[in-house]
């Protein structure tokens, strides 16, 4: 079982970016340019490593390999994004890896690209990349090439990658240190628990516990699979319920949505981790979300009011006390507008990111990230 934190350290220590490894300070999948660049690197790494895994590490400074971390990226459906743009897409996995010196809401992203014997290429245009384009890695660059330049028998990196992965296996020491650090250091102010599955896997979770109508919920939840040093779930806002048996661990996430300060909770997604006797586990997710629908005329008024609010923010016009309160709800309100048929609301929200990030109330930007996460889940779930 590979310790993903150790794997990242070994990748960073091995050498600079190469034909089997890339690093990024952050990903931006809100824009066509950001999506195009991300999928381009997936395509190039896959074509350059048909016989071994290749990796992208996210949250690292390019010039000195400093681990600065990135936002927790909760998207099991990121595979659908790759599938939407590539012919012969490789199987990929995005994992969130915590590091002790980073804040609770910061992780290092690890993208694992599995071996793929078929040549990947773009099936449609995105940003400046045209349909039919093939990419490979040359050194630290992802470059367009002719199909004939791709070698499906390329094994130049196999021994190197195997050695790095073999030196990154977990140990009892790493596992015990992970459990103790999770419970006694990072979450000593919360209800923290752990559960051992199949005498092999340890899941730790923490959050603020509350009981509503006999059902237990957790907010500000952090859940980790300690064996692999992978963060399974993190949310600064949403609430979850947790259920488990001897073989499975189930997380059901709820999202708060409402208008005029009337908030209701809607089930968003259910993630099931099923543990097997042979040392493997499988993660399955199901989108449960059915967005609330509101009166069209009322939504039109609310939508325009939020656009006025953004315009004032853009022009630096002071906000009234009521408008300051509305700012706290703006990201989720625009999300509700989008879910009620106001398609442009999503793009207005994306364009407002710099304004919301610079706003003096940090809760506004946190709300923005949570709203984008919900909409991204829905988009990727529908992407084929």
JODARA-V309560 format. One record per residue. N is the residue number from 1. OMEGA is omega in whole degrees, -180 to 180 (999 if undefined). Layout:
# JODARA-V309560
N_OMEGA / N_OMEGA
This chain:
# JODARA-V309560
1_-174 / 2_173 / 3_-171 / 4_176 / 5_179 / 6_177 / 7_179 / 8_178 / 9_-180 / 10_176 / 11_-180 / 12_-177 / 13_-173 / 14_178 / 15_178 / 16_-179 / 17_-175 / 18_-179 / 19_176 / 20_-172 / 21_177 / 22_178 / 23_-178 / 24_174 / 25_179 / 26_172 / 27_174 / 28_-178 / 29_176 / 30_-174 / 31_177 / 32_178 / 33_-180 / 34_178 / 35_-179 / 36_-180 / 37_-179 / 38_-178 / 39_177 / 40_-180 / 41_176 / 42_-180 / 43_-177 / 44_-179 / 45_179 / 46_-178 / 47_-179 / 48_-177 / 49_-177 / 50_-174 / 51_178 / 52_176 / 53_167 / 54_-167 / 55_167 / 56_178 / 57_-176 / 58_180 / 59_-177 / 60_175 / 61_-174 / 62_-170 / 63_-176 / 64_178 / 65_177 / 66_179 / 67_-178 / 68_179 / 69_178 / 70_179 / 71_172 / 72_-176 / 73_-170 / 74_-178 / 75_172 / 76_-177 / 77_178 / 78_174 / 79_-180 / 80_177 / 81_179 / 82_179 / 83_-177 / 84_-175 / 85_-173 / 86_164 / 87_-175 / 88_-178 / 89_174 / 90_173 / 91_-179 / 92_178 / 93_177 / 94_-179 / 95_179 / 96_-173 / 97_179 / 98_173 / 99_-173 / 100_-174 / 101_-179 / 102_176 / 103_-177 / 104_-175 / 105_179 / 106_-179 / 107_168 / 108_179 / 109_178 / 110_177 / 111_177 / 112_-179 / 113_-175 / 114_178 / 115_-177 / 116_-175 / 117_-178 / 118_180 / 119_178 / 120_175 / 121_-175 / 122_179 / 123_176 / 124_-179 / 125_171 / 126_-176 / 127_-179 / 128_-178 / 129_-177 / 130_178 / 131_179 / 132_-177 / 133_177 / 134_178 / 135_168 / 136_178 / 137_169 / 138_-173 / 139_-179 / 140_-176 / 141_173 / 142_-171 / 143_176 / 144_-179 / 145_171 / 146_-180 / 147_-178 / 148_-179 / 149_179 / 150_-179 / 151_-178 / 152_179 / 153_-176 / 154_180 / 155_-172 / 156_-176 / 157_-170 / 158_-178 / 159_-179 / 160_-179 / 161_179 / 162_179 / 163_179 / 164_-180 / 165_-180 / 166_180 / 167_-177 / 168_-179 / 169_-177 / 170_177 / 171_177 / 172_-179 / 173_179 / 174_-178 / 175_180 / 176_178 / 177_179 / 178_179 / 179_-178 / 180_180 / 181_-179 / 182_-172 / 183_-171 / 184_-177 / 185_-171 / 186_-176 / 187_-179 / 188_180 / 189_-177 / 190_169 / 191_-178 / 192_-179 / 193_173 / 194_179 / 195_177 / 196_180 / 197_176 / 198_180 / 199_-178 / 200_-171 / 201_176 / 202_175 / 203_174 / 204_175 / 205_-180 / 206_178 / 207_176 / 208_-172 / 209_171 / 210_-179 / 211_179 / 212_180 / 213_176 / 214_-180 / 215_-177 / 216_177 / 217_175 / 218_173 / 219_-175 / 220_-169 / 221_175 / 222_-179 / 223_-178 / 224_167 / 225_-169 / 226_-177 / 227_-177 / 228_-177 / 229_-180 / 230_176 / 231_-177 / 232_-176 / 233_170 / 234_177 / 235_177 / 236_-174 / 237_-169 / 238_179 / 239_-179 / 240_167 / 241_-176 / 242_176 / 243_179 / 244_173 / 245_177 / 246_-175 / 247_-173 / 248_177 / 249_-172 / 250_179 / 251_174 / 252_-176 / 253_178 / 254_179 / 255_-179 / 256_179 / 257_178 / 258_179 / 259_178 / 260_176 / 261_176 / 262_-171 / 263_174 / 264_-180 / 265_-179 / 266_176 / 267_-177 / 268_-173 / 269_174 / 270_179 / 271_180 / 272_174 / 273_-178 / 274_-175 / 275_-176 / 276_-177 / 277_-176 / 278_178 / 279_178 / 280_174 / 281_-179 / 282_178 / 283_178 / 284_-180 / 285_179 / 286_177 / 287_-177 / 288_-164 / 289_170 / 290_-173 / 291_178 / 292_179 / 293_-177 / 294_179 / 295_-174 / 296_-179 / 297_178 / 298_-180 / 299_179 / 300_178 / 301_-179 / 302_180 / 303_-180 / 304_179 / 305_179 / 306_176 / 307_176 / 308_179 / 309_178 / 310_179 / 311_177 / 312_179 / 313_180 / 314_-177 / 315_179 / 316_179 / 317_-179 / 318_-179 / 319_175 / 320_179 / 321_178 / 322_-180 / 323_176 / 324_177 / 325_179 / 326_179 / 327_-180 / 328_-179 / 329_-171 / 330_-179 / 331_-179 / 332_178 / 333_177 / 334_176 / 335_178 / 336_178 / 337_179 / 338_-179 / 339_177 / 340_172 / 341_177 / 342_-172 / 343_-176 / 344_-178 / 345_179 / 346_-179 / 347_175 / 348_-179 / 349_179 / 350_-180 / 351_-178 / 352_-176 / 353_-180 / 354_180 / 355_-178 / 356_179 / 357_-179 / 358_-177 / 359_-172 / 360_177 / 361_-177 / 362_-178 / 363_-180 / 364_-180 / 365_176 / 366_178 / 367_177 / 368_-178 / 369_179 / 370_179 / 371_179 / 372_-180 / 373_179 / 374_-179 / 375_178 / 376_178 / 377_-178 / 378_-179 / 379_-178 / 380_180 / 381_-178 / 382_-176 / 383_178 / 384_999
